[in-house]
Amino acid sequence: MPRTSAVKPASWLWTTILFGVPGLVFALLFHCVGPSLWRHGTSWWRIFHLLLILPLALMLFAALVGAAFDVSSASWNNLRHRLRLCCPTPVTWLWAIALSGFMYGGNWADAIAVVASWIALWREKTSGRWLYAGILIATLVKRNAGYLQSLLVSVRFFKPSPFYVEFFSHFGPTDFMGIPLLGS
């Protein structure tokens, strides 16, 4: 009789509790508490910390609790092994450089991203030649995404509330959550 990989109900329950609850807290904070704080004149800095940092701290706590349940002992060595907290390998650093260049953008940064990712693929002894072409194509698509801007702007998944628009307008380029960035 073949073995099946059915999810145990207890693990599904723990996953729901440990990660579903922070997700619900995030939704409640962003859609109810944030607009209320904004209407009462709370600073953007405090709203930012409450809406984003608090749920992320809850998810970090959930990951630590989940890892502690998963290993036999909650010692630092066991948690470090379970959460895969170790020094990055040279190939991991190459991927980090490639991702940084890709995200930063520009001629030199994109060239560095492509070269670093190709070296990382070569060091990993990747047999799929299509990955090399895929990285180059992805970079070219990203560089020319401006041509699709009018099409992409027309696609709406939801109607943003005034709080949503105002909140995300404070992520730069002139200020970060009410703290001026120019000249700093």
C-alpha positions as CSV (number, residue, x, y, z in Angstrom):
1,M,0.0,0.0,0.0
2,P,1.6,3.4,-1.0
3,R,2.3,5.9,1.6
4,T,0.3,9.2,1.4
5,S,1.5,12.5,2.6
6,A,-1.7,13.7,4.3
7,V,-1.5,16.8,6.4
8,K,-2.2,16.0,10.0
9,P,-5.1,18.0,11.5
10,A,-3.0,19.1,14.4
11,S,-0.4,20.7,12.1
12,W,-3.1,22.4,10.1
13,L,-4.6,23.8,13.3
14,W,-1.2,25.1,14.5
15,T,-0.4,26.6,11.2
16,T,-3.8,28.4,11.2
17,I,-3.4,29.6,14.7
18,L,0.3,30.7,14.4
19,F,0.0,32.4,11.0
20,G,-3.7,33.0,10.4
21,V,-4.1,35.0,13.6
22,P,-1.3,37.5,12.7
23,G,-2.8,37.8,9.2
24,L,-6.2,38.6,10.7
25,V,-4.6,41.0,13.1
26,F,-2.9,42.7,10.1
27,A,-6.1,43.0,8.2
28,L,-8.0,44.4,11.3
29,L,-5.2,46.9,12.0
30,F,-4.9,48.1,8.4
31,H,-8.6,48.4,7.6
32,C,-10.1,49.4,10.9
33,V,-7.5,50.7,13.4
34,G,-5.3,52.6,10.9
35,P,-8.1,54.7,9.4
36,S,-9.4,55.4,12.9
37,L,-5.9,56.6,14.1
38,W,-5.5,58.7,11.0
39,R,-8.9,60.4,11.6
40,H,-7.8,61.2,15.2
41,G,-4.5,62.8,14.0
42,T,-2.0,60.1,15.1
43,S,1.5,60.5,13.5
44,W,2.3,58.4,10.5
45,W,5.3,57.1,12.3
46,R,3.2,55.5,15.1
47,I,0.6,54.2,12.5
48,F,3.4,52.6,10.5
49,H,4.8,50.8,13.6
50,L,1.4,49.6,14.7
51,L,0.2,48.5,11.2
52,L,3.3,46.8,9.9
53,I,5.9,46.2,12.7
54,L,3.4,44.7,15.2
55,P,2.1,42.0,12.8
56,L,5.6,41.2,11.6
57,A,6.7,40.7,15.2
58,L,3.7,38.4,15.8
59,M,4.7,36.3,12.7
60,L,8.3,36.2,14.0
61,F,7.0,35.0,17.3
62,A,4.8,32.4,15.5
63,A,7.9,31.1,13.6
64,L,9.8,30.7,16.8
65,V,7.0,29.0,18.6
66,G,6.4,26.7,15.6
67,A,10.1,25.8,15.4
68,A,10.2,25.1,19.1
69,F,7.2,22.7,18.8
70,D,8.9,21.0,15.8
71,V,12.2,20.3,17.5
72,S,12.8,18.2,20.6
73,S,14.4,21.0,22.6
74,A,14.0,24.8,22.2
75,S,17.7,25.4,22.6
76,W,19.4,28.0,20.4
77,N,21.3,25.3,18.4
78,N,18.1,23.4,17.6
79,L,16.2,26.6,16.7
80,R,19.1,27.8,14.5
81,H,19.2,24.5,12.7
82,R,15.4,24.3,12.3
83,L,15.0,27.9,11.0
84,R,18.1,27.4,8.8
85,L,19.9,30.4,10.4
86,C,23.5,30.0,9.2
87,C,26.2,31.9,7.4
88,P,25.3,32.4,3.7
89,T,27.3,30.5,1.2
90,P,29.2,32.3,-1.6
91,V,26.5,31.3,-4.0
92,T,23.9,32.8,-1.7
93,W,25.8,36.1,-1.7
94,L,25.9,36.0,-5.5
95,W,22.1,35.7,-5.5
96,A,21.8,38.5,-3.0
97,I,24.0,40.7,-5.3
98,A,21.9,39.7,-8.3
99,L,18.6,40.5,-6.5
100,S,20.0,43.8,-5.3
101,G,21.1,44.9,-8.7
102,F,17.8,43.8,-10.3
103,M,15.7,45.7,-7.7
104,Y,17.9,48.8,-7.8
105,G,17.8,49.0,-11.6
106,G,19.8,51.0,-14.1
107,N,22.3,50.0,-16.7
108,W,25.2,49.0,-14.4
109,A,23.0,47.5,-11.7
110,D,21.1,45.4,-14.2
111,A,24.4,44.2,-15.9
112,I,25.7,43.3,-12.4
113,A,22.5,41.4,-11.7
114,V,22.6,39.4,-14.9
115,V,26.3,38.5,-14.5
116,A,26.0,37.7,-10.7
117,S,23.0,35.4,-11.4
118,W,24.8,33.7,-14.3
119,I,27.8,33.1,-12.1
120,A,25.6,31.7,-9.3
121,L,23.9,29.4,-11.8
122,W,27.3,28.2,-13.1
123,R,28.6,27.7,-9.5
124,E,25.5,25.6,-8.7
125,K,26.2,23.5,-11.8
126,T,22.7,24.2,-13.2
127,S,22.0,22.1,-16.2
128,G,19.0,24.1,-17.4
129,R,20.3,26.5,-20.1
130,W,16.9,28.1,-20.3
131,L,17.5,29.7,-16.9
132,Y,20.3,31.8,-18.2
133,A,18.0,33.1,-21.0
134,G,15.1,33.5,-18.5
135,I,17.2,35.8,-16.3
136,L,18.1,37.9,-19.3
137,I,14.5,38.0,-20.5
138,A,13.2,38.9,-17.0
139,T,15.7,41.8,-16.8
140,L,14.7,43.1,-20.2
141,V,11.0,42.9,-19.4
142,K,11.7,44.8,-16.1
143,R,13.6,47.5,-18.0
144,N,10.8,47.9,-20.5
145,A,7.9,47.6,-18.1
146,G,7.2,51.3,-18.5
147,Y,5.6,50.5,-21.9
148,L,3.0,48.5,-20.1
149,Q,2.3,51.1,-17.4
150,S,-1.0,52.4,-18.9
151,L,-2.3,48.8,-19.2
152,L,-1.2,47.9,-15.7
153,V,-2.6,51.0,-14.1
154,S,-6.0,50.3,-15.6
155,V,-6.2,46.9,-13.8
156,R,-7.8,47.4,-10.4
157,F,-8.2,44.7,-7.8
158,F,-9.9,47.0,-5.3
159,K,-10.8,50.6,-4.9
160,P,-8.2,52.1,-2.6
161,S,-9.5,54.0,0.4
162,P,-8.2,57.5,1.1
163,F,-6.3,56.1,4.1
164,Y,-4.6,53.5,1.8
165,V,-3.5,56.2,-0.7
166,E,-2.3,58.6,2.0
167,F,-0.5,55.8,4.0
168,F,1.5,54.6,0.9
169,S,2.3,58.1,-0.2
170,H,4.6,58.4,2.9
171,F,7.1,55.8,1.7
172,G,9.2,58.4,-0.2
173,P,10.7,60.1,-2.1
174,T,10.2,63.2,0.0
175,D,9.4,61.7,3.4
176,F,9.2,58.4,5.2
177,M,6.1,58.3,7.5
178,G,6.3,62.0,8.2
179,I,10.1,62.2,8.6
180,P,11.6,64.3,5.8
181,L,14.2,62.5,3.6
182,L,15.5,65.4,1.5
183,G,18.9,66.6,2.7
184,S,19.2,63.8,5.3
